[in-house]
Amino acid sequence: MSLLRREKKNPAESTVTLIGKPGCHLCDEARTVILKVTGELGAAFEEKDILQDEALYEKYWEQIPVTLVDGRQHDFWRVDEKRLRTALGA
């Protein structure tokens, strides 16, 4: 029986996206965690405002802040540092 081994990815090749809006205290907390983790691991960070994008608003307005890793939804409301590190391959 062979075991499948998951290859670790390089965190520096990943992008973490925070979808939120101005004045959102949960977004501020999520940003702090994301900036810490991406800064330490070398991953890219971007932020999108749901108030500036109707499609994002329709999809995520009840879940903000939403965290995406490489374009796929990772988390919403709160960002767990350990879970984010794992998702980035650390």
LUMNUGU-909103 format. One record per atom (N, C-alpha, C): x, y, z. Coordinates in steps of 0.1 Angstrom, whole numbers, padded with zeros to 4 digits, always signed. Example, Ala and Ser with C-alpha at 12.3 -4.5 7.8 and 13.67 -1.06 7.14 Angstrom:
+0132-0057+0078 +0123-0045+0078 +0132-0033+0078 +0128-0022+0071 +0137-0011+0071 +0129+0000+0079 
//
This chain:
+0008-0012+0000 +0000+0000+0000 +0009+0012+0000 +0006+0021-0009 +0014+0034-0009 +0007+0045-0003 +0014+0053+0004 +0009+0065+0010 +0010+0077+0001 +0000+0085+0000 +0001+0097-0008 +0007+0108+0001 +0017+0114-0004 +0023+0125+0003 +0019+0138-0003 +0015+0147+0005 +0011+0160+0001 +0024+0169+0000 +0026+0174-0011 +0038+0182-0013 +0036+0196-0007 +0045+0200+0001 +0044+0214+0007 +0046+0224-0003 +0038+0235-0003 +0040+0245-0012 +0048+0256-0006 +0054+0264-0014 +0062+0276-0009 +0052+0287-0006 +0052+0292+0007 +0043+0303+0011 +0045+0315+0002 +0057+0318-0002 +0060+0330-0010 +0053+0330-0023 +0048+0318-0028 +0041+0317-0040 +0026+0319-0039 +0022+0322-0027 +0007+0323-0024 +0003+0338-0022 -0010+0340-0024 -0016+0353-0021 -0027+0352-0012 -0027+0360-0001 -0038+0360+0008 -0046+0373+0005 -0059+0371+0004 -0068+0383+0001 -0078+0385+0012 -0079+0397+0017 -0088+0400+0027 -0099+0408+0021 -0112+0403+0022 -0123+0410+0017 -0131+0416+0029 -0132+0429+0029 -0139+0435+0040 -0144+0449+0036 -0146+0458+0046 -0150+0471+0043 -0145+0480+0054 -0144+0493+0051 -0139+0503+0061 -0148+0503+0073 -0142+0505+0085 -0149+0506+0097 -0153+0493+0103 -0149+0482+0098 -0152+0469+0103 -0141+0464+0113 -0145+0463+0126 -0135+0460+0136 -0130+0446+0134 -0138+0436+0129 -0134+0423+0126 -0124+0423+0115 -0126+0432+0105 -0117+0433+0094 -0103+0438+0099 -0103+0447+0108 -0091+0452+0114 -0083+0441+0121 -0090+0433+0129 -0084+0422+0136 -0078+0412+0126 -0086+0408+0116 -0082+0399+0105 -0069+0404+0098 -0069+0417+0095 -0058+0423+0088 -0045+0422+0096 -0046+0424+0109 -0035+0423+0118 -0028+0409+0117 -0037+0399+0118 -0032+0385+0118 -0026+0382+0104 -0033+0386+0094 -0029+0383+0080 -0015+0389+0077 -0014+0402+0081 -0001+0409+0078 +0010+0403+0086 +0008+0398+0098 +0018+0392+0106 +0023+0379+0099 +0013+0371+0095 +0016+0358+0089 +0023+0360+0075 +0017+0368+0066 +0022+0370+0053 +0036+0376+0054 +0038+0385+0063 +0051+0392+0065 +0062+0382+0069 +0058+0373+0078 +0068+0363+0082 +0071+0352+0072 +0061+0349+0064 +0063+0338+0054 +0066+0342+0040 +0065+0355+0038 +0068+0361+0024 +0056+0359+0014 +0044+0356+0019 +0033+0355+0010 +0028+0369+0006 +0022+0370-0005 +0016+0383-0009 +0003+0386-0002 +0000+0399+0000 -0013+0403+0007 -0020+0413-0002 -0033+0411-0003 -0041+0421-0010 -0054+0423-0003 -0060+0435-0004 -0073+0437+0003 -0083+0443-0007 -0095+0438-0006 -0106+0442-0015 -0118+0447-0006 -0124+0458-0010 -0135+0465-0003 -0148+0460-0010 -0156+0454-0002 -0169+0449-0008 -0178+0461-0012 -0176+0472-0007 -0184+0484-0011 -0180+0489-0024 -0169+0485-0029 -0164+0489-0043 -0166+0479-0053 -0172+0467-0050 -0173+0456-0059 -0186+0449-0057 -0196+0452-0066 -0209+0446-0064 -0210+0431-0063 -0202+0424-0071 -0201+0410-0071 -0196+0404-0058 -0186+0411-0052 -0181+0406-0039 -0191+0409-0028 -0198+0420-0029 -0208+0424-0020 -0219+0413-0019 -0224+0410-0031 -0235+0400-0032 -0230+0386-0026 -0218+0383-0029 -0213+0370-0025 -0210+0369-0010 -0204+0380-0004 -0198+0379+0009 -0203+0388+0020 -0213+0396+0017 -0217+0407+0026 -0220+0402+0040 -0225+0390+0042 -0229+0385+0055 -0217+0378+0062 -0206+0376+0055 -0195+0369+0060 -0182+0377+0063 -0182+0390+0060 -0170+0397+0062 -0165+0398+0076 -0152+0398+0078 -0142+0397+0068 -0141+0383+0062 -0137+0382+0050 -0135+0369+0043 -0121+0368+0039 -0114+0357+0041 -0100+0355+0038 -0100+0344+0027 -0093+0348+0016 -0090+0339+0005 -0076+0335+0005 -0072+0323+0002 -0058+0319-0001 -0058+0314-0015 -0050+0321-0023 -0049+0318-0037 -0062+0318-0044 -0071+0327-0040 -0084+0328-0047 -0095+0319-0042 -0092+0310-0033 -0102+0301-0027 -0105+0305-0013 -0118+0305-0009 -0122+0309+0004 -0116+0300+0014 -0109+0307+0024 -0102+0300+0035 -0110+0302+0048 -0115+0313+0051 -0121+0316+0064 -0130+0328+0062 -0139+0330+0073 -0147+0342+0074 -0148+0346+0089 -0152+0358+0091 -0153+0364+0104 -0140+0365+0112 -0134+0354+0115 -0121+0355+0123 -0110+0347+0115 -0098+0351+0117 -0087+0345+0111 -0078+0338+0122 -0077+0325+0121 -0069+0318+0130 -0055+0317+0125 -0045+0322+0132 -0031+0323+0127 -0026+0310+0124 -0027+0300+0132 -0022+0286+0130 -0028+0280+0117 -0041+0282+0116 -0048+0276+0104 -0043+0283+0091 -0041+0296+0092 -0036+0303+0080 -0022+0299+0076 -0014+0297+0086 +0000+0292+0084 +0000+0279+0077 -0009+0270+0082 -0010+0257+0076 -0015+0258+0061 -0025+0266+0059 -0030+0268+0045 -0019+0273+0036 -0010+0280+0041 +0001+0286+0033 +0013+0276+0032 +0012+0265+0038 +0022+0255+0037 +0033+0256+0047 +0031+0264+0057 +0042+0265+0068 +0040+0255+0079 
//
